[in-house]
């Protein structure tokens, strides 16, 4: 039988969702937050891209005043909840400390 044990800080440090209209900066903000957290933990960022929109953020964009340099992340392009689940479960926590799912809505909507 499972019993009580001393609590330990083992869970995720942060879970966050962004809501807004198209073009309002949700992906950009998520990447900025992820970049900062990844620097603190010294690990990489993984992005599940259901919209095929993150490629733009992986390039240097001199006209992008807030962050002209490319973001550094690894991407999985899918709308499959099963593929997403399997890929996230296989991420090595020694290598990755951040996962962005953009947009999570596509994973539960039927085509």
C-alpha positions in Angstrom: 0.0 0.0 0.0 1.3 3.4 -0.9 1.8 5.8 2.0 2.7 9.3 2.7 6.2 10.4 2.0 8.2 13.7 2.4 7.2 16.1 -0.4 10.0 16.9 -2.9 10.2 19.4 -5.7 10.1 16.9 -8.6 7.3 18.3 -10.7 7.4 20.8 -13.5 8.4 24.3 -12.4 6.0 26.0 -14.7 2.9 25.2 -16.8 1.6 28.1 -18.9 -1.0 28.7 -21.6 -1.3 31.7 -23.9 -4.6 32.8 -25.4 -5.1 35.5 -28.1 -6.1 36.2 -31.6 -4.0 35.2 -34.6 -0.8 37.3 -34.8 -1.1 38.6 -31.2 2.3 37.2 -30.2 1.5 33.9 -28.5 4.2 31.9 -30.2 6.8 34.7 -29.9 6.1 35.1 -26.2 6.2 31.4 -25.6 9.6 31.2 -27.3 10.9 34.2 -25.3 9.9 32.6 -22.0 11.3 29.2 -23.1 14.6 30.8 -24.2 15.0 32.4 -20.8 14.2 29.3 -18.9 16.4 27.1 -21.1 19.3 29.4 -20.3 18.7 29.0 -16.6 18.5 25.2 -16.7 21.2 24.9 -19.4 19.1 22.7 -21.7 17.2 22.7 -25.0 13.7 23.7 -26.0 11.4 21.3 -27.8 8.5 22.6 -29.9 5.5 20.6 -31.2 4.3 22.6 -34.1 0.8 21.8 -35.3 0.5 24.9 -37.5 3.8 24.8 -39.3 4.4 28.3 -38.2 7.6 28.1 -36.1 10.0 28.0 -39.0 9.8 31.8 -39.2 11.2 32.0 -35.7 14.2 29.7 -36.5 15.6 32.4 -38.9 17.4 35.7 -38.2 14.9 38.5 -39.0 16.7 41.9 -38.8 13.3 43.7 -38.9 12.1 41.8 -35.8 13.2 44.5 -33.3 12.4 42.6 -30.1 14.5 39.5 -31.0 16.2 39.7 -34.4 18.3 36.6 -34.0 16.9 33.1 -34.6 15.4 31.2 -31.7 17.2 27.9 -31.0 14.8 25.0 -30.7 14.1 21.5 -32.0 10.7 21.0 -33.7 8.2 18.2 -34.4 5.6 18.9 -37.0 2.4 17.0 -36.4 -1.3 17.3 -35.6 -1.4 13.7 -34.2 -2.0 13.5 -30.4 -0.5 10.0 -30.4 2.7 11.1 -32.2 3.0 14.1 -29.8 2.5 11.9 -26.7 5.1 9.4 -27.9 7.6 12.1 -28.8 7.2 14.0 -25.6 7.5 10.8 -23.5 10.8 10.0 -25.3 12.4 13.4 -24.7 15.5 13.1 -22.6 15.1 15.3 -19.5 18.9 15.6 -19.3 18.7 17.4 -22.7 15.4 19.2 -22.7 13.7 21.3 -20.0 11.0 23.1 -22.0 8.2 21.8 -24.3 6.0 24.2 -26.3 2.9 22.8 -28.0 1.7 25.3 -30.6 -1.2 25.0 -31.0 -2.5 22.4 -28.5 -6.0 23.0 -29.9 -5.2 21.0 -33.1 -4.4 17.9 -31.0 -8.0 17.4 -29.8 -10.0 18.9 -32.7 -11.2 16.4 -35.3 -10.2 17.1 -38.9 
